[in-house]
Amino acid sequence: MVNSFNCLRNICVLKLERNFSFELFIIFWRCLGISKENQINEEIRDKEVRVISADGEQVGVMSAKEALSLAEKSNLDLVKIAPNAVPPVCKIMDYGKFKFEQAKREKEAKKKQKVMDIKEVRLSLNIDTGDFNTKVNHALRFLKDGDKVKVSIRFRGREMAHTDNGIVIMQRFAEACSEIGSVEKPAKLEGRSMLMFLVPKASK
């Protein structure tokens, strides 16, 4: 594992020296497990660092002190982005702005994420056509809203001898919802209840 790590590291450094895409270089290092905590400015005490400008251009290899001086001239920060490279790679940037925009993006991403709720639709062995269609419409509405649907049938008394009829009803129900919903978990008897789970097709 160590040899593989060193090999990839050396390849990345070699490619960088030959004007390899900086973005691809960073992807390599992220895959190798770069720490999320970055050293910045005076925290960087390496003898030599490879510097990337704020525009993404390679500046070259220099001392950490020279790199920090270069960043200060632009009123920016020096941020170590690839600590395991030889020499470590630092980028000149507005670190405060970077962290703010990163937090903003994460916040926006969380807003866009919809939590999938579980809605239940209860059927019965003797359900009539009208009630069955009403339940199907409820399930379709839940699925359109992006929710998961739990379909259940409760067997009472002697109905336990006719669980096969419950399977038939569940299959009919799944077929009626098949345009926008698919079966996540097929009908299964659990105690006196038979359960089936449907999810929106786009979510499966």
Secondary structure, DSSP 8 states (H G I E B T S, - for coil): -HHHHHHHHHHHHHHHHTT--HHHHHHHHHHTT--SS--BGGG---S-EEEE-TTS-EEEEE-HHHHHHHHHHTT-EEEEEETTSSS-EEEEE-HHHHHHHHHHHHHHHHHH-----EEEEEE-TT--HHHHHHHHHHHHHHHHTT-EEEEEEE--GGGGGGHHHHHHHHHHHHHHTTTTEEEEEEEEEETTEEEEEEEEGGG-
